[in-house]
Amino acid sequence: MLQYHVKIDAFEGPLDLLLHLINRLEIDIYDIPVSEITEQYMLYIHTMQELHLDVASEYLVMAATLLSIKSRMLLPKQEEELFDEEFAEEPEEDPRDELMKRLIEYRKYKEAAVDLRNLEEDRSLVYTKAPSDLSEYAEVAASHVDSLNVSIYDMLGAFQKMLRRKKIQKPVQTRITRQEIPIEKRMDEILQNIRNSPGRKRFVDLFSSNNREHLVVTFLAILELMKSQQIIIEQENNFADIFIMGSE
């Protein structure tokens, strides 16, 4: 069967994925429930592999780190009665501390990067020329900014929900046929589908087939259309349905 190997530049690393999960699940970064965050992290990794995306080794290293911390958290704590406080040992360090420090440090750099990007955007509005009417460009820029409220991780989460709804199972017996589905062709079909439907279109409505290869190509085609800003993705609230519309 045809396999697609695609690497998406939108993934910024395992710490970025962990921060996304912490924010989405409203978890206290200073008291991370390792079992829950590990389960969610592994679910995203399996989804990436299901889509035949190239999962970088750093993601797998972080997965091993989370599993190691989880196992250490499950070990019973040994308590010894000490009769002489002079020989008392310091309390054992929480195995989550190192990960927590890395996440806090990464969050600081990420927030700093956002501030620098905003400064760059502000500076880009300064021109050494006579004043001009730039209102039409401002409207176009605003529409692009509004379309970025859905991240690649939100799209992966929506794809997970769609797969669970489809309840795709491998049949005991099947006839394997080779059917190549070019991503460019699927992109054109999606754009035509959106243009023929008035208003917004639900994300799940674009997955009409139960064929796994067709589902994967459809999802990758949507990501490419997002990247080229040919479509706009909207989500009103966390965990709400994702809607898609044409950018024109």
C-alpha positions in Angstrom: 0.0 0.0 0.0 1.1 3.5 -0.7 2.9 5.3 2.2 3.3 9.0 2.6 6.3 10.4 4.4 5.8 14.1 5.2 7.6 16.3 7.7 5.7 19.4 8.9 7.8 22.4 9.9 5.0 23.6 12.3 6.2 21.2 15.1 8.6 23.1 17.3 9.7 20.2 19.5 8.6 18.0 22.4 8.6 20.8 25.0 6.3 22.8 22.7 3.9 19.8 22.6 4.0 19.4 26.4 3.2 23.1 26.9 0.3 22.8 24.5 -1.1 19.8 26.5 -0.6 21.6 29.8 -2.5 24.7 28.5 -5.2 22.6 26.9 -5.8 20.4 30.0 -5.4 23.4 32.3 -2.7 21.7 34.3 -0.6 23.4 37.0 3.0 23.5 35.6 4.3 23.3 39.1 2.3 20.1 39.9 2.2 18.1 36.7 0.1 14.8 36.8 2.7 12.7 35.1 0.4 9.8 34.3 -2.2 12.0 32.5 0.3 14.1 30.6 2.3 10.9 29.5 -0.9 9.3 28.2 -1.9 12.4 26.2 1.7 12.8 24.9 1.9 9.2 23.7 -1.5 9.6 22.0 -0.1 12.5 19.9 3.0 10.5 19.0 0.9 7.6 17.9 -1.2 10.0 15.8 1.9 11.4 14.1 3.1 7.9 13.3 -0.4 7.0 12.0 -0.1 9.9 9.6 3.4 8.6 8.5 4.9 11.9 9.7 8.7 11.8 10.4 8.8 11.8 14.2 12.1 13.3 15.3 14.2 11.4 17.8 13.8 14.2 20.3 10.1 13.4 20.6 10.9 9.8 21.3 13.6 10.8 23.9 10.9 12.9 25.7 8.5 10.0 25.6 11.1 7.8 27.3 11.8 10.5 29.8 8.1 10.8 30.7 7.8 7.0 31.1 10.9 7.0 33.3 9.4 9.8 35.5 6.1 7.9 35.6 7.8 4.7 36.8 9.8 6.6 39.5 6.6 8.2 40.7 5.0 4.8 41.1 7.8 3.4 43.2 7.0 3.2 47.0 8.9 5.7 49.1 11.2 4.2 51.7 10.9 5.9 55.1 13.5 5.2 57.7 13.3 6.3 61.3 16.4 8.4 62.2 17.3 8.7 65.8 20.0 11.3 65.3 19.0 14.4 63.3 22.7 14.9 62.7 22.7 12.0 60.2 19.4 12.9 58.7 19.5 13.0 54.9 17.9 15.6 52.7 14.4 14.7 51.3 14.5 12.9 47.9 14.1 15.2 45.0 10.8 15.1 43.1 11.5 13.3 39.7 9.4 16.0 38.0 11.5 18.9 39.1 14.0 18.8 36.1 11.2 18.5 33.6 9.3 21.4 35.3 12.4 23.6 35.2 12.9 22.9 31.5 9.2 23.7 30.7 9.3 27.0 32.7 12.6 28.0 31.0 11.2 27.1 27.5 8.0 29.0 28.2 10.0 32.1 29.1 11.9 31.9 25.8 8.7 31.3 23.9 7.0 34.3 25.4 10.1 36.3 24.7 10.0 35.2 21.1 6.4 36.4 20.9 7.4 39.8 22.2 10.2 40.0 19.7 7.9 39.0 16.9 5.4 41.8 18.0 8.3 44.3 18.1 9.3 43.2 14.6 5.8 43.6 13.3 5.6 47.1 14.9 8.9 48.0 13.4 7.8 46.8 9.9 5.1 49.4 10.0 7.6 52.2 10.0 8.6 53.5 6.6 11.0 56.3 5.6 8.5 57.8 3.0 5.6 60.1 2.8 2.4 58.9 4.7 0.2 56.5 2.6 -3.2 55.0 3.1 -2.5 51.4 4.2 -6.0 50.5 5.4 -6.5 47.8 2.8 -3.3 46.1 3.7 -4.3 46.2 7.4 -7.5 44.4 6.7 -5.7 41.6 4.9 -3.2 41.3 7.7 -5.9 41.1 10.3 -7.7 38.3 8.4 -4.4 36.3 8.4 -3.9 36.9 12.1 -7.4 35.7 12.9 -6.8 32.5 11.0 -3.8 31.5 13.2 -5.9 30.8 16.4 -5.8 27.1 15.6 -2.5 25.3 16.0 -1.1 22.2 14.4 -1.8 20.4 17.7 -5.5 21.4 17.6 -5.7 19.9 14.1 -4.1 16.7 15.4 -6.6 16.6 18.2 -9.5 17.1 15.8 -8.1 14.3 13.6 -8.0 12.0 16.6 -11.6 12.6 17.3 -12.6 12.0 13.7 -10.8 8.7 13.7 -12.6 7.6 16.8 -15.9 8.5 15.2 -15.1 6.5 12.1 -14.1 3.6 14.2 -11.8 2.3 11.6 -10.8 -1.4 12.0 -8.6 -3.6 10.0 -10.7 -6.4 8.4 -9.8 -10.1 8.8 -9.6 -10.5 5.0 -9.1 -7.8 2.5 -8.0 -7.2 -1.0 -5.1 -4.9 -1.3 -5.2 -2.5 -4.2 -2.7 0.3 -5.1 -4.5 3.6 -5.4 -2.4 6.7 -5.5 -4.1 9.9 -4.3 -2.0 12.9 -5.1 -2.2 15.5 -2.3 -2.4 18.3 -4.9 -5.5 16.7 -6.4 -7.1 16.3 -3.0 -6.3 20.0 -2.2 -8.2 21.1 -5.4 -11.1 18.9 -4.4 -11.3 20.4 -0.9 -11.2 23.9 -2.2 -13.9 23.1 -4.7 -16.0 21.6 -2.0 -15.6 24.7 0.2 -16.5 27.1 -2.6 -19.6 25.1 -3.5 -20.9 25.3 0.1 -22.1 28.6 1.5 -20.7 29.7 4.8 -18.3 27.7 6.9 -17.8 23.9 6.6 -17.1 21.6 9.5 -13.7 19.9 9.7 -15.2 16.4 10.0 -17.5 16.9 7.0 -14.4 16.9 4.7 -13.7 13.2 5.6 -16.5 11.4 3.7 -14.5 8.2 3.0 -13.6 5.4 5.4 -10.5 4.5 3.5 -7.5 5.1 5.7 -5.2 6.4 2.9 -7.9 8.8 1.8 -8.3 10.1 5.4 -4.5 10.7 5.8 -4.2 12.4 2.4 -7.2 14.6 3.2 -5.7 15.7 6.5 -2.3 16.5 4.9 -4.0 18.4 2.1 -5.8 20.5 4.8 -2.5 21.3 6.5 -0.9 22.3 3.1 -3.9 24.6 2.4 -3.5 26.1 5.9 0.2 26.7 5.3 -0.4 28.4 1.9 -3.2 30.5 3.5 -5.8 29.3 1.0 -8.2 28.4 3.8 -9.1 29.9 7.2 -9.5 27.6 10.3 -11.7 28.8 13.2 -12.5 27.4 16.6 -14.7 29.4 18.9 -13.8 27.6 22.2 -11.4 24.9 23.4 -12.6 21.4 22.5 -15.2 23.0 20.2 -15.7 21.9 16.5 -13.3 23.3 14.0 -14.7 25.1 11.0 -13.0 25.7 7.6 -13.7 28.4 5.0 -12.0 29.8 2.0 -9.6 32.7 2.4 -11.1 34.6 -0.6 
